[in-house]
Amino acid sequence: MSDETIEHDTLDLAPEREAPEAQKTGFWRKLKKGLLMTHTEIIEKMASAVEGKTTLDEETFEYLEEILIGSDLGVETSLELIDELRTDIKSGEKADVIKMREKLVDRMSILLMDAPRPPERPAGPMVTLMVGVNGAGKTTSIAKLARRSLDRGESVLLAAGDTFRAAAIEQLETWGERLGVQVIRTKAGGDPAAVVFDALQAARARKIDHVLVDTAGRLHTKEHLMAELSKIGRVLERETPDWHRRTILVLDATTGQNALAQARTFADAVPLDGVLLAKLDGTAKGGMAVAVARELRLPVLYLGVGEAADDLIEFRPREFASALLG
């Protein structure tokens, strides 16, 4: 049984109902849970960097660079943050780890807010094309996004566009049954673009608000993947000229730099509107959200912070920086 299948089997679809006044607290709690491993490792290493020192020196700054790079913030971003920290806190000043963390939160927030942000969703129906390698948590993420739409009172339809794997079709059908939404499918080996066409026709006839499309993720056959996604893209453009269309890349946070390489490959294959970072709670490399936003210039839209159906939160730069380093 694959890791992805195990994750599917443990996802709790029962939504957690929170009163409006508790939503902010709930968001913060989930974000901290998702970043707990990364936060703990960074804070412990930062404390050891100044242990026994009364003042800061260049060795401390170099060690801080290593800490950030090791948390997958990316080399370029890590060096920039520490250079700015050198400006804020001069060498020879008191070794105050709390002050260092506060300054890094401020600087990281500025960097993240400078990264691209997605446009606001207009009124009307929407189609979301989900891409990502097999095992990244794509099917689970589709279920979570579907649950978000259902909780907003929207109607949802799923399209099983990963026809390369029979298991992918079956997994999406299982989620459709649990969520109470229809899944448009074909036999394994069928034409994914035809599945998408049928799903859009069904959605239009039933006045569906949100169509979520699963796709294959065969990076080892990149040319075939590009051709397949391009064909699906042409169907979407032709059939939904007045719909809001977006393509979301699902990345597995536990794979660190490999996920960044995947992002570059998919960005070459299809225009991406943003990233969903899955399995954030299972890694100490949560800083890769910063690398995606800053180095790849891709908006981070959502963070997967657990296995429950509502463990999917929107990415907010300042809150993310605070949970990571604060």
Helices and strands as residue ranges (DSSP letters): H 3-10, G 20-22, H 23-34, H 36-50, H 58-70, H 75-88, H 97-114, E 126-131, H 138-151, E 156-160, H 166-179, E 182-184, H 192-206, E 210-214, G 219-221, H 222-239, E 244-252, G 253-255, H 257-269, E 274-278, G 280-282, H 288-294, E 300-304, E 312-314, H 317-325
